[in-house]
Amino acid sequence: MGVEIAVELIVAGLLSAAIVWAMILDRRLRDLRSGKDGVKQAVMDLVGATARAEAAIAALREAAENAGVRLAHAQAGAKSTSDELTLLVGAAEGLADRLAARRAETRPLPPRPVMPNFDLKGAR
C-alpha cells in the first residue's frame, strides 16, 4: 500500500504541475491574441512606417524625374548659347583678320616725337 500511495502522489503532483503549466500557457496565448504584449502595436507601427516610406520613395522618384526634365531643358539652352557664341567668335575672328589686313595695307604712322628726359630732382 505504501508504494501505491507514493505513485499516486507523484502522479497527482505531475498533474498539478501540468494544470499550472496549462493555465500559464493559456494566459500567454490570450495575451498574444489580444495584443497585450505589444506585437499588435509593433505591426501597426511597421505598417505605418512602410506606407510613409512608399510615399517618400514616390516623391523622390517624381523629384528625380522633374530634375531630369529641368536638366534636359537647361542643357538644350546651353547648347543653343554655345552654338551662338561659336558663330559670334567666328565672325569676330574674321573681322579681326580683315582689320589686320587693312592695317598692313595702309602706310605706317610717323614715329612719335621723343620727349626729352628732364631731370626734375630738386625742382619744387
Secondary structure, 3 states (H helix, E strand, C coil): CHHHHHHHHHHHHHHHHHHHHHHHHHHHHHHHHHCCCCHHHHHHHHHHHHHHHHHHHHHHHHHHHHHHHHHHHHHHHHHHHHHHHHHHHHHHHHHHHHHHHHHHHCCCCCCCCCCCCCCCCCCC
